Amino acid sequence: MSSTQHARAGNGLLATLPRKDRLHFIAGCDEVDLVLSDVLCEPGDRIRHAYFPTVGYISLLVPIEGKTCLEVGLIGYEGMIGTPLVLGVATSPLRAVVQGIGSCLRMESASFRRECRHCPSLKVALDHYLCVRMTQLANAAACARYHVVEARLARWLLMTKDRARSSSFHITHEFLARLLGVRRVGVTKAATSLQNRRLIRYNRGDITILDRPGLVAASCRCYRADLATYNRILG
């Protein structure tokens, strides 16, 4: 299989469609690169495209008083960007920023809405995905309020590993602190603890997960709950 074919087969949400419907939908998409730090949409902007990542991952962020942002979602090959379009809403409530380079399938918003109207299996899959995302957003809100930084960091690293399809990636303590909504010293302390337990290796922004089962045990229950929700609803 060529790299292009691999990318075109690589979105898990589209993989739930019957083969005929999946191939028809993919034929209407463009394959584009996900470039680090690219902003795909801003709050209040008109949504121009629906994105289905195949490699790489995208953060969904809520700007806080124009000073910083809090991450409320991390989307990779398991999902899509542009879910308001499914509900007939043309503007974005969140900022979407590429955090992991890769590729995705992109469809213009009008074409996407037309596909939703004419392909029942696509609409069912997207409705199920919306249910998953609402549940995950609720979990994220509770997680940010009640769980300690170390467990939240372990959860975030596992989510990133799943979406990056790699045990190694790059991110700084400062940026992690912004995503998690905590002080930098809190992230440094949590990362040091995970490294001392030999669950991860961290050096100047380069993170490698050494012990995934151990990291799952160190994370809050939200990571496993999110996986269970996705598997139960989307299979």
N, C-alpha and C positions, 0 to 999 in steps of 0.2 A: 504494500500500500504506500502510495506517495505521501509526502508531508501534507499536501493540500487535501488529499482524501482523508487522511487521519484527522485533520482539523475539522473537516466538514462532518465527520462522524462523531465528533467528540463532545457534543453538548448533551448532558444527561436528561435535561427536560425534554428536548426534542426526541431523544431516544425512546421516550415512552409512547410516541405516536406510532400508529400502524405504518408499515414500511412505505406504502404508496403515498400516504399523507405526508410523511416525513420527507421523502425525496422531493415531492412537489413543493413543500415549504422551503427547503434548502435551495432549490433551484431559483427561488425568487430573492435569495439573499446575496449580498456581497460579502466577500471575505476580507477583513481589514485587520491591521495590526493594532494591538493594544500597546501604547507607548507610555512609559513610566511618567506619572504626574499629569497626564492628559486629563482635562476636565470634560466629561461627556455631557453633563448637564448641571445647571445651577437652580436653586429654589426659585420658582416663579417663571422659569424659562419654558418656552414651548418645546415639547418633546418632539424632536425631529426623526428619531430612529429608535427602534427596539434592538437591543444587543443581546446576543446569545454567546457568551464566552465559551471557547473550546480549550484554550490554554491561557493561563494568567488569571488575575482576579482584580476586583473593583470594590473599593470602599464606598459605602453609602454614609454620608456625613450630615450632621445637623450643625450649622453655624451657630455659635453661642455669642450673642451680642457683638458680632463682627470681629471678635478677638481670636477665637480658636474654634475648633470643631470637635464634636464627639461622634465617634463611629457607632452607628446603629445597625449596620449590616455589612456583610462581606460576601460578595457574589462571585462565584467561579463557574466552572463547567456544569454545576448542578442546577443553574438557574438562569435568570435574565435580568436586564436593566430596561426599564420602561413599563413597569407593571400598571401605572395609572391608565395607560392606553387601553388595557383590558376592560377597565371600568368606564371607558368613554371620557376620561379626563385627559386634557391635552397639555397640561402644565406639570412640571416636576415639583414635588414638595421637598426634595433633598438634593444635595450635591453628590455627584458620582465622580470619583477620581480613581484612575488606574494606579494600583499599588504593585501589581505584578505583571511584568511584560508577557505578551503572548499574542493570541489571535482570537477573533470572534467572528460570528456571522451577524451581519447587520441588515435590517430591513427598514425601508422608509416607512414612516408612521402611517400614512394613508394606506399603503399596501398591507401593512400589518393588520390594521383594523378591518380591511376587506377580507383577509384570510380568516380572522376571528369570526366574521359573520358567516362565511361559506364553508368552514371546515369544523364540523361538530367535535371531532376528536381533539383538535387543537384547543377549542374553547373549554372543553372539559379539563384537559391537562393544565391549562392556564388558571382556571378556577381553583383547581386543587393546589396549584403552586401558590396562589394568593392566600389560601388558607394556611399553608405552611409558613409563608412569610409573616402573616399576622401573628401566628403563634410564636415564631422566633423573635419577632419584635417585642412581644410581651415578655418573653423570657429574658431578652437583653435588658429591658428596663428593670426587671426585678434583680437581675445579676449585678447591674451597676450599683444598685442601692444596697444590697445585702451581702454580697460576697467579697472576700478579702482579695487584695491585689494579686497575690501569688496564684490563687486559683483562677482568677480572671485572665491573668497572663498565660497560664497553661492552656486554658480554653482557647484563647486567641491563637496561640502557636499551633495548636492542633487544627483549628479551622483553616489557618493559612497553609499548613502542610497538605491538607486534603485538597485545597483548591489549587495550590502550586504544583501538585503531584510530585513533590520533591521534599526531602527531609532537610534541605538547606536553602536559605534565602537571606536577604539582607534588609535590615531595618535598624534604625538607631533608637537608643533609649529615649531620646528627646521626642521622637515622633511617636513612639509607643505610648509615652505619657500623654501626649495630646489625644491619641485615639481612645485611650482608656479613661481620660478625664481625671488623671491623678498627677501628683507631683513627680518630677523626674527621679528624685531620690527614692520614691516608692517603687518605681519600675526597676531601678538599679538593685535595690535590696531584694526584690522578688526574683529577678533574673539570677542574681548571685546565689540565692538559695537553691534554685532549680539546677544551677550548674554544680554547686557543691554536692548535690544529691546524684550527680552524673546523669541527669535526665536530658540536659542540653549542653552544648558547647557554644560559648559566646565570645567573640573577639572583634572589637571595632565595628560592630554592626552586622557581622556575619554570624548567623545563628544556624546551628545544626542540631536536629533532634536526634538524640542518641538512644533513647528508651521510650518508645511510644506508649507501651502499656503502663509504664511508670508515670508518664506525663498524664495519661488519662486518669490514673488514680489520684494524681495531684490536682487535677482540674475540678471545678465545681460540676455539679450534676447537669448544668445547662448544656454542656457539650453533648453528653449522651442523650439528653432529652431532645435536642434539636435533631440529632441523627434518627432517633426513633420516630419523631414526627414526620420527617421527610420519607422514611421508609414505609411508614404505615399509610400515608396518604398518596404518595407517588410511586411507591414500590421500587 
